[in-house]
Amino acid sequence: MTKEPSQGTQLASYLSADNFALMRQQMAFEAKAAGSHLFWESEPAHTCFFIEQGLVKIYRITEDGQELILHLLQPGDFYAELGSGDTPFSCSAEMMKDSVIGMFSTAALEQLIASRGDFAIEFMKWMGLLHRTTQSKFRDLMMFGKNGAIASTLIRMSNTYGKPSGNGILIDIKLTKTELAHLSGTTREGVSRMLSAYQANGAITYENGYLVITDLDYLRSIVQCPNCPPDICRM
């Protein structure tokens, strides 16, 4: 089962064809094996990354040693941390699947922004959307606790990976309960309890090992969903 990834925050959706081609021609593409790292937290953030193929998790390790997944980058996604001097990466990036990554120096990106006003405006709009997406994730976690974080994660997965199913919305990606816990800032046991509760309430079921959301409104009610557009309410 496959599905084209959401176009919501993909950089190519915000850059003109000419500007995207201009940036892409400066990239060096490399194959990366599942389990390998693009970068580690605290390394100098001298490189930007375009996901050509595969799946990449951006994550941090908390003070108590727990992993927190901040983003899952799909084909078409772009990742950069811009700052001054030797600004370090604030997190780490690991391949969840065999991937092909376009490498693009931060200096080259800054030069494009400085030299092309149209590129700068388009890039700023894309950065603004990413900021709104991050804000909405933290809203659900801070205001509605672990239950809200898990419900929010499932809603975002439905917008990013969902496809119509006879029973509802099939999530066309398999994540373990541990990975769901890392995405929602909770424990595997907490995820297991909440998924069981959702299933008992008729909000989710399973089909050939894939999670199916059968009552999206139930999950939305947990986080008092403000009906953000899908390009913000995504992974």
C-alpha positions as CSV (number, residue, x, y, z in Angstrom):
1,M,0.0,0.0,0.0
2,T,1.5,3.3,-1.0
3,K,0.4,6.9,-1.0
4,E,1.9,10.1,-2.2
5,P,3.1,12.2,0.7
6,S,1.3,15.3,1.8
7,Q,2.5,18.4,-0.1
8,G,1.6,20.7,2.8
9,T,5.1,21.8,3.9
10,Q,7.2,20.6,1.0
11,L,9.5,23.4,-0.1
12,A,8.8,22.8,-3.8
13,S,5.2,23.8,-3.2
14,Y,6.4,27.3,-2.1
15,L,9.3,27.9,-4.5
16,S,8.8,28.8,-8.1
17,A,9.9,26.1,-10.5
18,D,12.9,28.2,-11.5
19,N,14.0,28.8,-7.9
20,F,13.6,25.2,-6.9
21,A,15.6,24.1,-9.9
22,L,18.3,26.7,-9.0
23,M,18.6,25.3,-5.5
24,R,18.4,21.7,-6.6
25,Q,21.2,22.0,-9.1
26,Q,23.6,22.9,-6.2
27,M,22.8,19.8,-4.2
28,A,25.0,16.7,-4.0
29,F,22.9,13.6,-3.7
30,E,24.0,10.6,-1.5
31,A,22.4,7.3,-0.6
32,K,22.0,6.6,3.1
33,A,21.2,3.3,4.7
34,A,18.5,2.8,7.2
35,G,19.8,3.4,10.7
36,S,22.6,5.7,9.7
37,H,22.7,9.4,10.7
38,L,22.7,12.6,8.7
39,F,23.9,14.7,11.6
40,W,24.1,14.7,15.4
41,E,23.0,17.3,17.9
42,S,25.7,19.9,18.6
43,E,27.5,19.4,15.3
44,P,27.9,22.7,13.3
45,A,24.8,23.2,11.2
46,H,26.7,23.9,7.9
47,T,24.5,21.7,5.7
48,C,20.8,21.7,4.6
49,F,19.1,18.5,3.5
50,F,16.5,17.6,0.9
51,I,14.8,14.2,1.2
52,E,14.7,12.7,-2.3
53,Q,13.7,9.3,-1.2
54,G,13.1,7.5,2.1
55,L,12.1,8.5,5.6
56,V,14.1,10.5,8.1
57,K,13.4,11.2,11.8
58,I,14.5,14.4,13.5
59,Y,14.8,13.8,17.2
60,R,16.3,14.8,20.5
61,I,17.3,12.9,23.6
62,T,15.7,14.4,26.7
63,E,17.6,14.9,30.0
64,D,16.1,11.7,31.4
65,G,17.4,9.7,28.3
66,Q,14.0,9.5,26.5
67,E,13.8,10.0,22.7
68,L,11.5,12.7,21.4
69,I,10.7,12.6,17.6
70,L,10.2,16.2,16.4
71,H,9.6,15.5,12.7
72,L,9.3,12.7,10.2
73,L,10.7,13.9,6.9
74,Q,9.3,12.4,3.7
75,P,10.3,12.7,0.1
76,G,10.1,16.3,-0.9
77,D,10.8,17.7,2.6
78,F,13.7,20.0,3.3
79,Y,15.5,20.6,6.6
80,A,17.7,23.5,7.6
81,E,18.8,25.2,10.8
82,L,19.9,28.8,10.0
83,G,21.9,30.9,12.5
84,S,25.1,32.9,12.8
85,G,28.6,31.5,12.8
86,D,29.0,27.9,13.9
87,T,25.4,27.5,15.1
88,P,25.0,23.8,16.1
89,F,22.2,21.5,15.2
90,S,19.6,21.4,17.9
91,C,18.7,17.8,17.3
92,S,19.8,14.6,15.4
93,A,18.6,13.0,12.2
94,E,18.5,9.2,11.5
95,M,17.3,7.3,8.5
96,M,14.2,5.2,9.2
97,K,14.4,3.7,5.7
98,D,17.1,3.5,3.0
99,S,17.1,7.1,1.7
100,V,18.6,9.4,-0.9
101,I,19.4,12.8,0.5
102,G,20.3,16.0,-1.3
103,M,23.1,18.0,0.5
104,F,23.1,21.7,0.2
105,S,25.5,24.0,2.2
106,T,23.9,26.6,4.5
107,A,26.3,29.2,3.0
108,A,24.9,28.5,-0.5
109,L,21.3,28.8,0.8
110,E,22.1,32.1,2.5
111,Q,23.6,33.4,-0.7
112,L,20.4,32.5,-2.6
113,I,18.3,34.3,0.0
114,A,20.6,37.4,-0.2
115,S,20.8,37.5,-4.0
116,R,17.2,36.7,-5.1
117,G,14.4,38.6,-3.4
118,D,11.7,36.3,-4.9
119,F,13.5,33.3,-3.5
120,A,13.8,35.0,-0.1
121,I,10.0,35.8,0.0
122,E,9.0,32.2,-1.0
123,F,11.5,30.7,1.5
124,M,10.2,32.9,4.3
125,K,6.6,31.9,3.6
126,W,7.7,28.2,3.8
127,M,9.5,28.8,7.1
128,G,6.5,30.6,8.5
129,L,4.3,27.6,7.7
130,L,6.8,25.3,9.5
131,H,6.7,27.5,12.5
132,R,2.9,27.4,12.6
133,T,3.0,23.6,12.3
134,T,5.4,23.3,15.3
135,Q,3.2,25.7,17.3
136,S,0.1,23.6,16.7
137,K,2.0,20.4,17.9
138,F,3.1,22.0,21.1
139,R,-0.4,23.4,21.7
140,D,-1.9,19.9,21.7
141,L,0.8,18.6,24.0
142,M,0.8,21.5,26.5
143,M,-3.0,22.0,26.7
144,F,-4.2,18.4,26.6
145,G,-1.4,16.3,28.0
146,K,-0.4,12.8,26.9
147,N,-3.9,11.9,25.7
148,G,-4.0,15.0,23.6
149,A,-0.5,14.4,22.2
150,I,-1.4,10.8,21.1
151,A,-4.7,11.9,19.6
152,S,-3.0,14.8,17.9
153,T,-0.4,12.4,16.5
154,L,-3.0,10.2,15.0
155,I,-4.9,13.1,13.5
156,R,-1.7,14.4,11.9
157,M,-0.9,10.9,10.6
158,S,-4.3,10.8,9.0
159,N,-3.6,14.0,7.1
160,T,-0.1,12.9,6.1
161,Y,-0.4,9.2,5.5
162,G,-4.1,8.6,5.4
163,K,-6.0,6.9,2.6
164,P,-9.7,6.0,2.3
165,S,-10.7,2.6,3.6
166,G,-14.0,0.9,3.9
167,N,-13.8,1.3,7.7
168,G,-12.5,4.9,7.7
169,I,-9.0,6.3,7.2
170,L,-6.2,3.8,6.8
171,I,-2.7,5.0,8.0
172,D,-0.4,3.9,5.3
173,I,2.7,3.7,7.4
174,K,3.5,1.2,10.2
175,L,5.0,2.7,13.4
176,T,5.7,0.7,16.5
177,K,4.1,1.7,19.8
178,T,7.5,2.8,20.9
179,E,7.9,5.1,17.9
180,L,4.4,6.5,18.6
181,A,5.5,7.2,22.1
182,H,8.6,9.0,20.9
183,L,6.3,11.1,18.6
184,S,3.9,12.1,21.4
185,G,6.4,12.5,24.3
186,T,5.0,9.7,26.3
187,T,5.7,6.0,27.1
188,R,5.1,2.8,25.2
189,E,2.8,1.7,28.0
190,G,0.9,5.0,27.8
191,V,0.4,4.6,24.1
192,S,-0.8,1.0,24.5
193,R,-3.4,2.1,27.1
194,M,-4.7,5.0,25.0
195,L,-4.9,3.0,21.8
196,S,-6.8,0.3,23.6
197,A,-9.2,3.0,25.0
198,Y,-9.6,4.5,21.5
199,Q,-10.4,1.0,20.1
200,A,-12.9,0.3,22.9
201,N,-14.6,3.6,22.0
202,G,-14.8,2.8,18.3
203,A,-12.3,5.4,17.3
204,I,-9.7,3.1,15.8
205,T,-9.3,-0.4,14.5
206,Y,-6.7,-2.4,12.6
207,E,-6.7,-3.8,9.1
208,N,-3.9,-6.2,8.0
209,G,-1.6,-4.7,10.6
210,Y,-2.3,-1.1,9.6
211,L,-4.1,1.3,12.0
212,V,-7.4,2.6,10.7
213,I,-9.1,5.7,12.2
214,T,-12.9,5.0,12.3
215,D,-14.0,8.0,14.2
216,L,-11.9,11.1,13.5
217,D,-14.3,13.4,15.3
218,Y,-13.7,11.5,18.5
219,L,-10.0,12.2,18.3
220,R,-10.6,15.8,17.4
221,S,-12.8,16.2,20.4
222,I,-9.9,15.3,22.7
223,V,-7.8,18.2,21.5
224,Q,-10.8,20.5,20.9
225,C,-9.6,20.6,17.3
226,P,-9.5,24.1,15.8
227,N,-9.8,22.6,12.3
228,C,-6.3,23.8,11.1
229,P,-5.8,23.2,7.4
230,P,-4.0,19.9,6.5
231,D,-0.8,21.7,5.5
232,I,-0.4,22.7,9.2
233,C,-2.0,19.7,10.9
234,R,0.6,17.2,9.6
235,M,3.6,15.2,10.8
